[in-house]
Amino acid sequence: MRVDRAKTPIRFHRFAPSGHCHRVELLLSLLELPVEIIDVDFLGGEHKTPRFLQLNSFGQVPVIEDGGVVVADSNAILVYLATRYGDERWTPASPALVAEQQRWFSVAAGQVAFGPAAARAHFLFGRALDLPAAQTRSHALLRLLNAHLAERAFLLGDALSLADVSNYAYIARAPEGGVALDEYPHVRNWLGRIESTPRFVPMPMRPQA
């Protein structure tokens, strides 16, 4: 059973094409939580305005407001939502699994962010970077993921976890950064298993106007 249930909609500040925001949107849907979506004009700089900085002084999306609780950072939000509203499937049962989950959060914030996420940002938003280096990092990561997923259905084993939610979006959209997934069948199968999960929500292929 769910630990708790939101009595009022959770205010979710997002930029829809962001994989960081999609992590939160996906978990909100999987947990069947009521939500009020607030689209932030990220390209117009709304995330750096004084009003938004009161929510997150780092000037980043996503941010949620759950009653009087404000939580920023996508992985922190995942942990908050799962701990407050999720059942035991979302909470690792052993210290070893807690550590393994944290490891995949670090991958999402490291290799994924500086690999497929960075390459995608170059094409979609014109972000200046060393594109060949980002694509090389992406393929190095995908080779590791493909080997890891050859032996398990999901990142932590047989069941969908926060580790999968955290890493899904930018891996799924890696082709938008010129990083093809053709050579990584186990990664593609993993993406398909996530996408077939009840209440899965996709992220946009292209930024909204």
Secondary structure, DSSP 8 states (H G I E B T S, - for coil): --S---SS-EEEEE-TT-HHHHHHHHHHHHTT--EEEEE--TTTTGGGSHHHHTT-TT--S-EEEETTEEEESHHHHHHHHHHHH--GGGS-SSHHHHHHHHHHHHHIIIIIHHTHHHHHHHHHH---S-HHHHHHHHHHHHHHHHHHHTS-SBTTBSS--HHHHHHHHHHHTGGGGT---TT-HHHHHHHHHHHTSTT-----SS---
